[in-house]
Amino acid sequence: MPNSTSFRTQLFSLHLGYALREVITKEGYHGRNLLQDLVAGITVGIIAIPLAMALAIASGVPPQYGLYTSIVGGFVIALCGGSRYSISGPTAAFVVLLYPIAQQYGLAGLLMATAMSGIILIIMALLRLGRLIQYIPQSVTLGFTGGIGIVIAILQLKDFFGLQIAEMPEHIGGKLQTLALALPQTHLPSLSVAVATLAVMLLWPKLKLPLPAHLPAIIVGSLLALLFAQFGWQVETIGSRFHYLLADGSQGNGIPPFLPGFEWPWQRPGPDGTPLGLSWDSIRTLAPSAFAIAMLGAIESLLCAVVLDGMTGKRHSANSELLGQGIGNIVAPLFGGITATAAIARSAANVRSGAYSPISAMIHAIVVLLGLVVLAGVLSYLPMAAMAALLMVVAWNMSEAPKAVHLVKAAPRSDILVFFCCLLLTVLFDMVVAISFGIMLAALLFMKEIAEMTRLYDLVGNKRYLEQNVPDDWAVLKINGPLFFAAAERIFAELAAMAQNKKVIALNLDGVSMLDAGGLAALNKLVSKCRDEGTRLLISDLQFQPIRTLAKAKVQPIPGVLKFYPSMKELLDEELPVSKE
């Protein structure tokens, strides 16, 4: 039983709050560090308020739920996670996943799927799956992030142009057709607000001021909308689109200026406005969505941690970060928070603002909380067109277009194929299909390329391997590359053709690092053929893994048919002794 005990000990020895404990216990935390975190937290909190609302709206729920996500999820993940500088909250990558869930199952379904994804993330952490992120090719990640950027941008066109569309079709083709038909009814004041906001977002960085572009852009858009309202040209705002109920039954506009309250996710409104309820059927129905959310959450949070490590020279704990993300996504839905994960843009801003520890992310959550309580009335004046412009820029940034262009110009053809397949599948279907197909296609193309690298060489006349001449009825051959199922049949077919009518086949395998079941089956076929034709097969220079595979399969020398030698020199010395003159 010691092995079982050791496994359980390893399984439950994850470091909860790894990043925070590393800072406090190993490096120490002082007043100047708190000041650094305070400045960074306030800066990122200001950035997060409009982004959290915009991303909640894009995900199909009222804006306050985005703020709840940044408050609860952002604080809990920073407290429990393994990445020192990550800022967690709603992110653009999830819009294409969360919007269909919210439309079909309501807020309750979205929160239940989020909580279920948190459980899956914790299981992934306990199984030590944090490092599996390295097995997802860049062509896949760039493909689905580019596709997500396109989908987000398309979803914002309605508010960007101020179009009056009662309901958007489910599929992308229908969305584009509906938008095109409604385009002649563009609301010019809304379009003007969106263009002004977008212009500030694009031009502000050229001023090289420490204030991020989101805040002045939203302010300019809001002021322009208020100016239009003075002339009777109303631009739709958060306050005019979203409403909430007060305790006395009256209705408030915009964002409720209250702290997020505890409520079980299944007691929240479903698609018809009534509580969804907890049942096995609802859990089973939401399970695929929860799994997709967990997979994307793991990918995005760990990619963010890797980027931050490169920026700072620090190291994150991948499994602890998954654990923190899992706990955060279980706790956040209890207070109305939707899916939270590490946001690369906000996290990078955190680093650039001088953050020292995860306490900056906790301060960011507190700043968002204060913004909700103090500024709810002001936030109701934010124009929907300005929020759409903000999300347009977010979509462009998350698409990583420069990296995608470089990949198309410089990468091998197989990577380009995977990239475009993932991008198109994300746009036409969904991200789950895109990632699944992309990884499968990348794996198949990789196996094809590796299989093509396995080659067969004739060593007759090669003085590096043969210091003496061999008889004409000998074939001396060398295999270079892994002998796995995708390569073995081809290699041994070539070998059989090259060794036709030979009495002895001497096979050098010092270039074969791996032999799998397919390679073993092909070798056994060759042995059987040699036995039937009276040919001797002499194998030399086996590496460790092929020796282990042959030993496990109980492959033994066969007198007159199969024999093994440590090296080609020993093979030749024994089989073709040099005559002494």
Secondary structure, 3 states (H helix, E strand, C coil): CHHHHHHHHHHCCCCCCHHHHHHHHHHCCCHHHHHHHHHHHHHHHHHHHHHHHHHHHHCCCCCHHHHHHHHHHHHHHHHHCCCCCCCEECCHHHHHHHHHHHHHHHHHHHHHHHHHHHHHHHHHHHCCCHHHHHHCCHHHHHHHHHHHHHHHHHHHHHHHCCCCCCCCCCCHHHHHHHHHHHHHHCCHHHHHHHHHHHHHHHHHHHHCCCCCCHHHHHHHHHHHHHHHHHCCCCCCEHHHHCEEECCCCCEEECCCCCCCCCCCHHHCECCCCCECCCCHHHHHHHHHHHHHHHHHHHHHHHHHHHHHHHHHCCCCCHHHHHHHHHHHHHHHHHHCCCCCEECHHHHHHHHHCCCCCCHHHHHHHHHHHHHHHHHHHHHCCCEHHHHHHHHHHHHHHHHCHHHHHHHHHHCCHHHHHHHHHHHHHHHHCCHHHHHHHHHHHHHHHHHHHHHHHCEEEECCCCCCCCCCCCCCCEEEEEEECCECHHHHHHHHHHHHHHCCCCCEEEEEEEECCCECHHHHHHHHHHHHHHHHHCCEEEEECCCHHHHHHHHHCCCCCECCCEEEECCHHHHHHHHCCCCCC
